[in-house]
Amino acid sequence: MVETIKVGDYVIVQRQKYTKLLKFTNLNTTVNLGKDLIELRLAENHPYRTTFHLVPKQERGKRVYTLDALSTPSEIRNLKELLIKESGRDNRNIVDDRQSQSLSTEEILKLREECESSSEVIGKLVENSKSFATKTEYSQEKYLKRKEKKYFEYVTLRRPTIRLMADIYWRLDPEKVLGVRFDTLSQLISYSGVCSVGNYLLYESGTNGLLPAAMLNSIGTGSTAKLVHLHPGNVAQKQALLAMDFPVEQQQRCLSVNLYSVLRHFYQDQDKAVNASDGTTDGTVKEAEETAAPIVAQQEEEDENAVTNNGTAKRKHETIEDETPEAKQPKLEEKPKQSWELENEAAAGIMREKFDSLVIVAKEHPYSILKALLPFLKPSRPVVLFSTTREILTECYVDLKADSSVTYLRITSNWLRQYQILPNRTHPDVTMSGSSGYLLTGYTIG
C-alpha cells in the first residue's frame, strides 16, 4: 500500500540538498525556502517522494508558488547536457571584474517572470555571459550548480526518517540536539544494543525527541521490548517522535516520564511494600478499628438518651441502631488518576523488572544521574554516556573505576570526514564539522 500525504502528517520538503521539516497542518500550509513562499495544499493525497514543479502565482511583490506534480522525475532537465558545448583549457585569463554578465538585474528579474522554466532563465544567463565559454568544464559545472540552486523549480516531499531529521537538526543548530550528530547517534544505538526484546532506559535533557525516536525505531514493530524515556522537565520534547508517526502499538512501548517524579513514585511504593511485609500496615489498621469501637458505642448510647428525652425522635433512634460503624464514617471519593500518574506506575513496574541497557545524554553533569539509575540495570548490561566535553566523561570514568560498579570502561570520540566524489576530482569537503562529542561506554558488574 502506497503511503500518501495527509493533513496532520509531518513532511520533509527537499529542494536539491536543502531539507526542511514541517507539519502539514491544513490545506493552507506554506513553507519558506529562501525568498520563495510555497503553498503545499495541492500535495494532499499524493504519495511520498513525489516531485513537484513550482508554478509561480501572479502576486505583485511576492515570489509565491503552487505545486504541480510531475508524472516522472525525468522531466527535470539536465543543464550540463543542454548548456555545456565548449570549454576552455584553464582559467588563467579569466578576470573577475563583475562585468562578464551583460544582463542587468532588472533584465534578469524580468526574465524570471517571462520564462516558463528555470532552465530557460539559466540558458539566457549563459548566452549573455562573456566568460562562460572560456571556463574549464569543472568551472562551468560549478557555475550551473550555483545558478540552478538559485533558480531550481522542483521540490520533493519525503517521509521523515531518523537520518534526515538528524541532518536537519544538526544543520539548523547542533545545540538543539545536545551536539549529537547522526554518526554519533548511530554509535549510541549500536553500543546500547537496542533490539526487539528487552527493557531499555534512556535519560536525555532535550534533543527534540530524536534520541527516543531513534531507539524506538530500532525496537521496531511487533516486538516485546519497552523503552522508558526519562526527562527533567514537566513535558518531554517529542517532535521527532511525532514526526516518525509510529504505529500506535509501537508508540505505546515508549513511556516518557519525569526522572524525579518516577524515582519518588518507585521508592514510595517500595517503602509501602516493606511496611506491608513487616506487618506494620495490618497492625495500624487493627489498632484503628479497636480505637474506633468504643467511640461508636458511646455515640449510640448518647443517641438513645436523646430519643428517650424526646419522644418525637424515636424514628431517628431506630435509624441509628440500624447503621453500621462503617456507614457512619464519611466516604471519600477517590480522584481519578491523571495520565502522568498512570505513566509513572507503568514505568515503576518496568523498573522493578530492571533494564537491559542505560543511555544518558544530558546537558548537566551525568554522574549523579548515572548513580541513581545504575541499580535498575541487570548484570553485564551496557552503559552509554554522551557529552560534548571530554573532561566530564573523564571524571565519570575515574569515579566508576573507583566504585567498581562498571567494567570495560572506554572513552571514544567520533570524527566524521565527508568527501566530494565526482569524476577526476574526489577530495574531502572544504568545510566540515569537527568532533561530535565523546562517548563513555562500559558494562555493569553483577
MARGU-858352 format. One record per residue (C-alpha): residue in three letters; x, y, z. Coordinates in nm, 4 decimals, always signed. Each point is the difference from the previous one (the first is absolute). Layout:
N
('ALA',(X,Y,Z))
...
***
This chain:
446
('MET',(+0.0000,+0.0000,+0.0000))
('VAL',(+0.1438,+0.3366,-0.1061))
('GLU',(+0.0069,+0.2553,+0.2821))
('THR',(-0.1405,+0.3375,-0.0935))
('ILE',(+0.0330,+0.3453,+0.1542))
('LYS',(-0.2858,+0.0835,+0.2360))
('VAL',(-0.0913,+0.3055,+0.2069))
('GLY',(+0.1677,-0.0356,+0.3392))
('ASP',(+0.3077,-0.1819,-0.1358))
('TYR',(+0.3550,+0.1228,+0.0362))
('VAL',(+0.1782,+0.0323,-0.3346))
('ILE',(+0.3509,+0.0884,-0.1109))
('VAL',(+0.0183,+0.2487,-0.2861))
('GLN',(+0.3147,-0.0491,-0.2071))
('ARG',(+0.1347,+0.2315,-0.2664))
('GLN',(+0.3290,-0.1414,-0.1279))
('LYS',(+0.2111,-0.0567,+0.3160))
('TYR',(-0.1996,+0.2328,+0.2237))
('THR',(-0.2599,-0.1648,+0.2256))
('LYS',(-0.2571,+0.1393,+0.2406))
('LEU',(-0.2340,-0.1745,+0.2458))
('LEU',(-0.3538,+0.1304,+0.0478))
('LYS',(-0.3476,-0.1145,+0.0959))
('PHE',(-0.2641,-0.0104,-0.2713))
('THR',(-0.2643,+0.1450,+0.2318))
('ASN',(-0.2653,+0.1122,-0.2463))
('LEU',(-0.0598,+0.0797,-0.3632))
('ASN',(+0.1449,+0.3499,+0.0490))
('THR',(+0.3407,-0.1271,+0.1101))
('THR',(+0.2909,+0.1919,-0.1544))
('VAL',(+0.3774,-0.0312,+0.0228))
('ASN',(+0.2720,+0.2599,-0.0516))
('LEU',(+0.3003,-0.1144,-0.2037))
('GLY',(+0.2306,+0.2989,-0.0132))
('LYS',(-0.2018,+0.2870,-0.1450))
('ASP',(-0.2574,-0.2364,-0.1528))
('LEU',(-0.3365,-0.0722,+0.1639))
('ILE',(-0.1441,-0.3364,-0.1047))
('GLU',(-0.3619,-0.1046,+0.0511))
('LEU',(-0.0291,-0.3714,+0.0781))
('ARG',(-0.3779,-0.0526,-0.0161))
('LEU',(+0.0164,-0.1845,-0.3344))
('ALA',(+0.2379,-0.2594,+0.1490))
('GLU',(-0.2808,-0.1701,+0.1933))
('ASN',(-0.0663,-0.3646,-0.0962))
('HIS',(+0.3158,-0.0184,-0.2131))
('PRO',(+0.2475,-0.2801,+0.0857))
('TYR',(+0.3122,+0.0825,+0.1961))
('ARG',(+0.3131,+0.0664,-0.2103))
('THR',(-0.2107,+0.1712,-0.2661))
('THR',(+0.1881,+0.2755,-0.1835))
('PHE',(-0.1946,+0.3205,-0.0651))
('HIS',(+0.0590,+0.2818,-0.2433))
('LEU',(-0.0260,+0.3489,+0.1522))
('VAL',(-0.2596,+0.2010,-0.1864))
('PRO',(+0.0228,+0.3775,+0.0646))
('LYS',(-0.3116,+0.1881,+0.1063))
('GLN',(-0.0683,+0.3494,-0.1259))
('GLU',(+0.0395,+0.1953,+0.3220))
('ARG',(+0.1738,+0.3342,-0.0208))
('GLY',(+0.3124,+0.0372,+0.2114))
('LYS',(-0.0037,-0.3634,+0.1181))
('ARG',(+0.1580,-0.3202,-0.1253))
('VAL',(-0.2869,-0.2391,+0.0727))
('TYR',(-0.0232,-0.3456,-0.1563))
('THR',(-0.2485,-0.2842,-0.0149))
('LEU',(+0.0765,-0.3649,-0.0730))
('ASP',(-0.0481,-0.2053,-0.3140))
('ALA',(+0.0883,-0.3680,+0.0335))
('LEU',(+0.2354,-0.1479,-0.2611))
('SER',(-0.0983,-0.3265,-0.1582))
('THR',(+0.3663,-0.1044,-0.0004))
('PRO',(+0.3151,+0.1637,+0.1423))
('SER',(+0.1650,-0.0333,-0.3417))
('GLU',(-0.1856,+0.3166,-0.0993))
('ILE',(+0.2717,+0.1924,+0.1889))
('ARG',(+0.2463,+0.1131,-0.2617))
('ASN',(+0.3721,-0.0653,+0.0187))
('LEU',(+0.1572,+0.3450,-0.0330))
('LYS',(+0.3473,-0.1409,-0.0518))
('GLU',(-0.1040,-0.1793,-0.3182))
('LEU',(-0.2050,+0.2971,-0.1225))
('LEU',(+0.2394,+0.2886,+0.0586))
('ILE',(+0.3596,-0.1249,+0.0074))
('LYS',(+0.1113,-0.0154,-0.3635))
('GLU',(+0.3595,+0.1229,+0.0118))
('SER',(+0.2466,+0.0564,+0.2798))
('GLY',(+0.3356,+0.1633,+0.0562))
('ARG',(+0.3232,-0.1705,+0.1039))
('ASP',(+0.0577,+0.2133,+0.3109))
('ASN',(-0.1227,+0.3148,+0.1772))
('ARG',(+0.3210,+0.1997,-0.0008))
('ASN',(-0.1320,+0.2719,-0.2314))
('ILE',(-0.3327,+0.0469,+0.1792))
('VAL',(-0.0220,+0.3178,+0.2061))
('ASP',(-0.2765,+0.0387,+0.2588))
('ASP',(-0.0913,+0.3623,-0.0747))
('ARG',(-0.3764,-0.0583,+0.0412))
('GLN',(-0.0494,+0.1131,-0.3594))
('SER',(-0.0310,-0.3407,-0.1634))
('GLN',(-0.3838,-0.0065,+0.0204))
('SER',(-0.1502,+0.2399,-0.2508))
('LEU',(-0.3533,-0.0268,+0.1428))
('SER',(-0.0962,+0.2488,+0.2716))
('THR',(-0.1799,-0.0928,+0.3232))
('GLU',(-0.3265,+0.1435,-0.1334))
('GLU',(+0.0278,-0.2053,-0.3185))
('ILE',(+0.0643,-0.3184,+0.1990))
('LEU',(-0.3063,+0.0626,+0.2170))
('LYS',(-0.2051,+0.0528,-0.3131))
('LEU',(+0.1328,-0.3283,-0.1399))
('ARG',(-0.1205,-0.1840,+0.3095))
('GLU',(-0.3502,+0.1318,-0.0611))
('GLU',(-0.0054,-0.0706,-0.3739))
('CYS',(+0.1742,-0.3405,-0.0190))
('GLU',(-0.2020,-0.3127,+0.0681))
('SER',(+0.2847,-0.1930,+0.1642))
('SER',(+0.3227,+0.0601,+0.1880))
('SER',(+0.1882,-0.1790,-0.2790))
('GLU',(-0.0935,+0.2815,-0.2391))
('VAL',(+0.1156,+0.2650,+0.2499))
('ILE',(+0.3358,-0.1715,+0.0523))
('GLY',(+0.0339,-0.0491,-0.3766))
('LYS',(-0.0423,+0.3756,-0.0555))
('LEU',(+0.2581,+0.0717,+0.2720))
('VAL',(+0.2471,-0.2340,-0.1711))
('GLU',(-0.0611,+0.1577,-0.3406))
('ASN',(+0.0687,+0.3472,+0.1372))
('SER',(+0.3081,-0.0997,+0.1991))
('LYS',(+0.3259,+0.1139,-0.1591))
('SER',(+0.2194,-0.2444,+0.1926))
('PHE',(-0.2081,-0.3196,+0.0143))
('ALA',(+0.1394,-0.1567,-0.3200))
('THR',(+0.3612,+0.0589,+0.1085))
('LYS',(-0.0399,-0.1692,+0.3405))
('THR',(+0.1062,-0.3605,+0.0583))
('GLU',(-0.2702,-0.2655,+0.0034))
('TYR',(+0.0279,-0.0273,+0.3778))
('SER',(-0.0474,+0.3763,+0.0413))
('GLN',(-0.2958,-0.0048,-0.2344))
('GLU',(-0.1659,-0.2749,+0.2031))
('LYS',(+0.0541,+0.1973,+0.3211))
('TYR',(-0.1506,+0.3082,-0.1645))
('LEU',(-0.3065,-0.1964,-0.1114))
('LYS',(-0.0423,-0.1529,+0.3470))
('ARG',(+0.0064,+0.3428,+0.1634))
('LYS',(-0.2612,+0.1333,-0.2416))
('GLU',(-0.2076,-0.3149,+0.0218))
('LYS',(-0.0003,+0.0271,+0.3803))
('LYS',(-0.1311,+0.3537,-0.0305))
('TYR',(-0.2606,-0.0624,-0.2698))
('PHE',(-0.0792,-0.3710,+0.0544))
('GLU',(-0.3742,-0.0490,-0.0436))
('TYR',(-0.0611,-0.3491,+0.1404))
('VAL',(-0.0628,-0.1312,+0.3519))
('THR',(-0.0453,-0.3526,+0.1302))
('LEU',(-0.2149,-0.0834,+0.3033))
('ARG',(+0.1482,-0.2849,+0.2009))
('ARG',(-0.1066,-0.2004,+0.3006))
('PRO',(+0.2053,+0.0815,+0.3144))
('THR',(+0.2765,-0.2444,+0.0917))
('ILE',(+0.2464,-0.0019,+0.2893))
('ARG',(+0.2924,+0.0801,-0.2311))
('LEU',(-0.1753,+0.2910,-0.1718))
('MET',(-0.1175,+0.1541,+0.3285))
('ALA',(+0.3444,-0.0392,+0.1578))
('ASP',(+0.1508,+0.1859,-0.2964))
('ILE',(-0.2630,+0.2764,+0.0198))
('TYR',(+0.0374,+0.0554,+0.3756))
('TRP',(+0.3787,-0.0025,-0.0228))
('ARG',(+0.0066,+0.2482,-0.2882))
('LEU',(-0.2419,+0.2425,+0.1650))
('ASP',(+0.1563,-0.0025,+0.3480))
('PRO',(+0.2095,-0.2838,+0.1486))
('GLU',(-0.0864,+0.1198,+0.3512))
('LYS',(-0.3650,-0.0896,-0.0631))
('VAL',(+0.1059,-0.3667,+0.0015))
('LEU',(+0.2708,+0.0445,+0.2683))
('GLY',(+0.2712,-0.0340,-0.2650))
('VAL',(-0.1017,-0.3514,-0.1100))
('ARG',(+0.0930,-0.0380,-0.3682))
('PHE',(-0.1507,-0.2838,-0.2047))
('ASP',(+0.3192,-0.2102,+0.0132))
('THR',(+0.0123,+0.0360,+0.3806))
('LEU',(-0.3686,-0.0898,+0.0129))
('SER',(+0.0743,-0.3241,-0.1825))
('GLN',(+0.2755,-0.0761,+0.2517))
('LEU',(-0.2359,+0.0629,+0.2922))
('ILE',(-0.2523,-0.2450,-0.1452))
('SER',(+0.2701,-0.2564,-0.0775))
('TYR',(+0.1676,+0.0089,+0.3434))
('SER',(-0.3337,-0.0132,+0.1844))
('GLY',(-0.0999,-0.3204,-0.1791))
('VAL',(-0.3615,+0.1074,-0.0553))
('CYS',(-0.2011,-0.2713,-0.1753))
('SER',(-0.3496,-0.1494,-0.0080))
('VAL',(+0.0252,-0.1678,+0.3432))
('GLY',(+0.0852,+0.1334,+0.3455))
('ASN',(-0.0543,+0.3166,+0.2023))
('TYR',(+0.2042,+0.3132,-0.0707))
('LEU',(+0.0582,+0.3116,+0.2090))
('LEU',(+0.0767,+0.3400,-0.1522))
('TYR',(+0.0612,+0.3356,+0.1653))
('GLU',(+0.0292,+0.3061,-0.2231))
('SER',(-0.0473,+0.3663,+0.0808))
('GLY',(-0.1124,+0.1450,-0.3313))
('THR',(+0.0627,-0.1444,-0.3488))
('ASN',(-0.3427,+0.0794,-0.1544))
('GLY',(-0.0890,-0.3665,+0.0464))
('LEU',(+0.2775,-0.1196,-0.2333))
('LEU',(+0.1545,-0.2467,+0.2502))
('PRO',(-0.3248,-0.1771,+0.1026))
('ALA',(-0.1144,-0.0035,-0.3641))
('ALA',(+0.3251,-0.1673,-0.1090))
('MET',(-0.0198,-0.2619,+0.2765))
('LEU',(-0.3683,-0.0678,-0.0648))
('ASN',(+0.0794,-0.0342,-0.3697))
('SER',(+0.2596,-0.2674,+0.0857))
('ILE',(-0.2518,-0.1817,+0.2207))
('GLY',(-0.2315,-0.0292,-0.3015))
('THR',(-0.3568,-0.1266,-0.0290))
('GLY',(-0.1377,-0.3269,+0.1320))
('SER',(+0.2666,-0.0157,+0.2714))
('THR',(-0.0150,-0.0582,+0.3745))
('ALA',(+0.2560,+0.2662,+0.0919))
('LYS',(-0.0818,+0.3054,+0.2119))
('LEU',(+0.1683,+0.3396,+0.0246))
('VAL',(-0.0147,+0.2266,+0.3062))
('HIS',(+0.0886,+0.3520,-0.1084))
('LEU',(+0.1017,+0.2180,+0.2956))
('HIS',(+0.0152,+0.3789,-0.0269))
('PRO',(+0.0490,+0.2866,+0.2506))
('GLY',(-0.2953,+0.2234,-0.0948))
('ASN',(-0.3762,-0.0135,+0.0367))
('VAL',(-0.0528,-0.0950,-0.3645))
('ALA',(+0.2365,-0.1994,-0.2197))
('GLN',(+0.1137,+0.1327,-0.3371))
('LYS',(-0.1647,-0.2255,-0.2586))
('GLN',(+0.0185,+0.1683,-0.3410))
('ALA',(+0.2121,-0.2748,-0.1565))
('LEU',(-0.2188,-0.2704,+0.1591))
('LEU',(-0.3137,+0.1606,-0.1424))
('ALA',(+0.1651,+0.0569,-0.3374))
('MET',(+0.0848,-0.3701,-0.0361))
('ASP',(-0.3709,-0.0850,+0.0385))
('PHE',(+0.0627,-0.3435,+0.1487))
('PRO',(-0.2932,-0.2453,+0.0219))
('VAL',(-0.2002,+0.0307,+0.3228))
('GLU',(+0.1259,-0.3375,+0.1229))
('GLN',(+0.3588,+0.1168,-0.0430))
('GLN',(-0.0652,+0.3398,+0.1612))
('GLN',(-0.1402,-0.1710,+0.3098))
('ARG',(+0.3351,-0.1694,+0.0546))
('CYS',(+0.1536,+0.3372,+0.0895))
('LEU',(-0.0807,+0.1542,+0.3393))
('SER',(+0.1155,+0.3616,+0.0405))
('VAL',(+0.0133,+0.0930,+0.3696))
('ASN',(+0.1694,+0.2587,+0.2198))
('LEU',(+0.3169,-0.1422,+0.1590))
('TYR',(-0.0578,+0.1303,+0.3530))
('SER',(-0.3714,-0.0749,-0.0005))
('VAL',(+0.0398,-0.3645,-0.1000))
('LEU',(+0.2848,-0.0595,+0.2460))
('ARG',(-0.2103,+0.1429,+0.2844))
('HIS',(-0.2938,-0.2183,-0.1067))
('PHE',(+0.2215,-0.3095,-0.0164))
('TYR',(+0.1511,+0.0425,+0.3458))
('GLN',(-0.3334,+0.0908,+0.1600))
('ASP',(-0.1481,-0.3241,-0.1348))
('GLN',(+0.3053,-0.1860,+0.1258))
('ASP',(-0.0414,+0.1438,+0.3508))
('LYS',(-0.3674,-0.0982,+0.0038))
('ALA',(+0.0891,-0.3535,-0.1056))
('VAL',(+0.2639,-0.0275,+0.2745))
('ASN',(-0.2429,+0.1257,+0.2651))
('ALA',(-0.2652,-0.2446,-0.1187))
('SER',(+0.2413,-0.2937,+0.0146))
('ASP',(+0.0964,+0.0964,+0.3584))
('GLY',(-0.3645,+0.0032,+0.1059))
('THR',(+0.0070,+0.3701,+0.0753))
('THR',(-0.2936,+0.0809,-0.2228))
('ASP',(-0.2234,-0.2788,+0.1408))
('GLY',(+0.0821,+0.1044,+0.3547))
('THR',(-0.0911,+0.3573,-0.0702))
('VAL',(-0.3344,-0.0973,-0.1465))
('LYS',(-0.0793,-0.2294,+0.2956))
('GLU',(+0.0959,+0.2691,+0.2481))
('ALA',(-0.2214,+0.2499,-0.1787))
('GLU',(-0.2969,-0.2406,+0.0171))
('GLU',(+0.0473,-0.0610,+0.3756))
('THR',(+0.0236,+0.3735,+0.0618))
('ALA',(-0.3148,+0.0682,-0.1988))
('ALA',(-0.2178,-0.2659,+0.1798))
('PRO',(-0.0555,+0.1758,+0.3399))
('ILE',(-0.0595,+0.3307,-0.1765))
('VAL',(-0.2815,-0.1568,-0.2052))
('ALA',(-0.1547,-0.1626,+0.3128))
('GLN',(+0.0085,+0.3301,+0.1889))
('GLN',(-0.1669,+0.1773,-0.2922))
('GLU',(-0.2820,-0.2610,-0.0051))
('GLU',(-0.0635,+0.0467,+0.3722))
('GLU',(-0.0220,+0.3774,-0.0378))
('ASP',(-0.2466,-0.0389,-0.2865))
('GLU',(-0.2188,-0.2350,+0.2086))
('ASN',(-0.0152,+0.2479,+0.2868))
('ALA',(-0.0967,+0.2721,-0.2409))
('VAL',(-0.2884,-0.2089,-0.1324))
('THR',(-0.1290,-0.0749,+0.3531))
('ASN',(-0.0093,+0.3683,+0.0860))
('ASN',(-0.1748,+0.0846,-0.3235))
('GLY',(-0.2721,-0.2370,-0.1059))
('THR',(-0.0226,+0.1485,-0.3466))
('ALA',(+0.3514,-0.1237,-0.0772))
('LYS',(-0.0781,-0.3735,+0.0236))
('ARG',(+0.0339,-0.0486,-0.3762))
('LYS',(+0.3466,+0.1572,+0.0123))
('HIS',(+0.1011,-0.2430,+0.2790))
('GLU',(-0.1090,-0.3007,-0.2088))
('THR',(+0.1870,+0.1292,-0.3021))
('ILE',(+0.3205,+0.0479,+0.1973))
('GLU',(-0.0206,-0.3500,+0.1485))
('ASP',(-0.0216,-0.1477,-0.3491))
('GLU',(+0.3081,+0.1845,-0.1187))
('THR',(+0.3324,-0.1764,+0.0096))
('PRO',(+0.3192,+0.1753,+0.1176))
('GLU',(+0.1270,-0.0037,-0.3583))
('ALA',(-0.3122,+0.1787,-0.1229))
('LYS',(+0.0471,+0.2786,+0.2536))
('GLN',(+0.3490,+0.0774,-0.1263))
('PRO',(+0.0062,+0.2531,-0.2883))
('LYS',(+0.0824,-0.1593,-0.3328))
('LEU',(+0.2878,+0.1608,-0.1853))
('GLU',(-0.0311,-0.0169,-0.3777))
('GLU',(+0.3238,-0.0983,-0.1674))
('LYS',(+0.1127,+0.2473,-0.2622))
('PRO',(+0.0741,-0.1499,-0.3421))
('LYS',(+0.3715,-0.0245,-0.0625))
('GLN',(+0.1532,+0.2356,-0.2497))
('SER',(+0.1851,-0.1267,-0.3051))
('TRP',(+0.3451,+0.0817,+0.1419))
('GLU',(-0.0809,-0.1998,+0.3148))
('LEU',(-0.0990,-0.3019,-0.2087))
('GLU',(+0.3214,+0.0353,-0.2033))
('ASN',(+0.2028,+0.0181,+0.3214))
('GLU',(-0.1634,-0.3210,+0.1229))
('ALA',(+0.0723,-0.1780,-0.3274))
('ALA',(+0.3614,+0.1246,-0.0062))
('ALA',(+0.0536,-0.0997,+0.3646))
('GLY',(-0.1276,-0.3486,-0.0842))
('ILE',(+0.2614,-0.0323,-0.2771))
('MET',(+0.2664,+0.1339,+0.2384))
('ARG',(-0.0756,-0.2860,+0.2366))
('GLU',(+0.0665,-0.2418,-0.2869))
('LYS',(+0.3298,+0.1845,-0.0710))
('PHE',(+0.1505,+0.1077,-0.3320))
('ASP',(+0.2289,-0.1415,-0.2653))
('SER',(+0.1887,+0.3235,-0.0739))
('LEU',(+0.0329,+0.3612,+0.1125))
('VAL',(+0.0618,+0.3048,-0.2223))
('ILE',(+0.0594,+0.3481,+0.1436))
('VAL',(+0.0217,+0.3123,-0.2195))
('ALA',(-0.0142,+0.2982,+0.2330))
('LYS',(+0.0744,+0.3717,+0.0140))
('GLU',(+0.0790,-0.0304,+0.3697))
('HIS',(+0.2807,-0.2033,+0.1572))
('PRO',(-0.1125,-0.3608,-0.0477))
('TYR',(+0.1693,-0.1726,+0.2957))
('SER',(-0.2745,+0.0550,+0.2609))
('ILE',(-0.2612,-0.1129,-0.2538))
('LEU',(+0.2113,-0.3036,-0.0822))
('LYS',(+0.0311,-0.0987,+0.3687))
('ALA',(-0.3768,+0.0335,+0.0456))
('LEU',(-0.0786,-0.2206,-0.3007))
('LEU',(+0.2725,-0.2661,+0.0197))
('PRO',(-0.1917,-0.2109,+0.2599))
('PHE',(-0.2735,-0.0556,-0.2583))
('LEU',(+0.2337,-0.1779,-0.2452))
('LYS',(+0.0446,-0.3748,-0.0269))
('PRO',(+0.3515,-0.1444,+0.0314))
('SER',(+0.2285,+0.0088,-0.3069))
('ARG',(-0.2081,+0.2629,-0.1774))
('PRO',(+0.1342,+0.2947,-0.2048))
('VAL',(+0.0233,+0.3539,+0.1361))
('VAL',(+0.0436,+0.2887,-0.2476))
('LEU',(+0.0626,+0.3648,+0.0936))
('PHE',(+0.0317,+0.2855,-0.2479))
('SER',(+0.1470,+0.3435,+0.0566))
('THR',(+0.1443,+0.2735,-0.2199))
('THR',(+0.2769,+0.0440,+0.2605))
('ARG',(+0.2680,-0.2623,+0.0508))
('GLU',(+0.0875,+0.1195,+0.3525))
('ILE',(-0.3504,-0.0770,+0.1310))
('LEU',(+0.0191,-0.3584,-0.1218))
('THR',(+0.3534,-0.0302,+0.1371))
('GLU',(-0.1332,+0.0865,+0.3466))
('CYS',(-0.2725,-0.2635,-0.0382))
('TYR',(+0.2627,-0.2491,-0.1193))
('VAL',(+0.2160,+0.0532,+0.3126))
('ASP',(-0.2989,-0.0218,+0.2371))
('LEU',(-0.1309,-0.3189,-0.1624))
('LYS',(+0.3459,-0.1538,+0.0148))
('ALA',(+0.0192,+0.0731,+0.3730))
('ASP',(-0.3563,-0.1225,+0.0575))
('SER',(+0.0582,-0.3259,-0.1947))
('SER',(-0.3649,-0.0140,-0.1080))
('VAL',(+0.0720,+0.0177,-0.3750))
('THR',(+0.2754,-0.1777,-0.1894))
('TYR',(+0.1641,+0.0210,-0.3445))
('LEU',(-0.0202,+0.3795,+0.0066))
('ARG',(+0.0941,+0.1785,-0.3223))
('ILE',(-0.0074,+0.3653,-0.1095))
('THR',(-0.0241,+0.0502,-0.3757))
('SER',(-0.0675,+0.2883,-0.2377))
('ASN',(-0.1481,+0.0039,-0.3480))
('TRP',(+0.1585,+0.1916,-0.2823))
('LEU',(-0.1930,-0.0100,-0.3250))
('ARG',(+0.1638,+0.1081,-0.3240))
('GLN',(-0.2203,+0.0655,-0.3013))
('TYR',(+0.1300,-0.0298,-0.3546))
('GLN',(-0.1028,+0.1526,-0.3290))
('ILE',(-0.0020,-0.2855,-0.2485))
('LEU',(-0.0070,+0.1188,-0.3618))
('PRO',(+0.1836,-0.1163,-0.3140))
('ASN',(+0.3706,+0.0938,+0.0231))
('ARG',(-0.0511,+0.2190,+0.3073))
('THR',(-0.0644,-0.2019,+0.3135))
('HIS',(+0.1161,+0.1789,+0.3154))
('PRO',(-0.1174,+0.0794,+0.3557))
('ASP',(-0.2538,+0.2774,+0.0386))
('VAL',(+0.1563,+0.3400,+0.0531))
('THR',(-0.2184,+0.0706,+0.3041))
('MET',(-0.1177,-0.2660,+0.2436))
('SER',(-0.0881,-0.0330,+0.3676))
('GLY',(+0.2632,-0.1104,+0.2475))
('SER',(-0.0514,-0.2398,+0.2889))
('SER',(-0.3561,-0.0979,+0.0848))
('GLY',(+0.0593,-0.0510,+0.3693))
('TYR',(+0.1252,-0.2972,+0.2010))
('LEU',(-0.1385,-0.3333,+0.1150))
('LEU',(+0.0683,-0.1840,+0.3256))
('THR',(-0.0969,-0.3647,-0.0259))
('GLY',(+0.0192,-0.2973,+0.2361))
('TYR',(-0.1839,-0.2998,+0.1438))
('THR',(-0.1569,-0.0471,+0.3410))
('ILE',(+0.1457,-0.2499,+0.2438))
('GLY',(-0.2396,-0.2521,+0.1516))
***
